[in-house]
Amino acid sequence: MTNDEFAAAPARLGISRRELCRRLEISKRSGDAYALGRAPVPRVVALAVLALEHGLDVGMEKNAKGAA
């Protein structure tokens, strides 16, 4: 995923960049760096964005609550 594609993801999802970062469980600072081209978008982040765009829940919150 390119930085421009990451930057456009919130609009495609109808959410803010802050909300996208929350859903991806990354810092707003990292999200800004990816969107502004200051850092490459990691593959795992790109895959998580694609999962969100296809309606999948990528958060670890549910898993953490159920963990022993």
Residue, then its C-alpha position, 0 to 999 in steps of 0.5 A: m500500500t502506498n502512502d497516498e492509498f493509506a492517506a485516502a483510507p479514512a475517506r473510503l471508510g467514512i471515518s477520521r484518520r484518528e479513528l482509523c488509527r484507533r481501529l488499527e491500534i497504532s498511534k496517531r503519530s504513526g498514522d500521520a507518518y504513513a499518510l504524509g509519506r514520512a515512513p513506509v506503510p508496513r505490510v501488516v498495517a496495509l493488510a489491516v486497512l484492507a480487512l477494515e475496508h472489507g468489513l472485518d474487525v481487526g482489533m485485538e480488544k476482543n481477543a485480549k478480554g478472552a485471553a487467559 
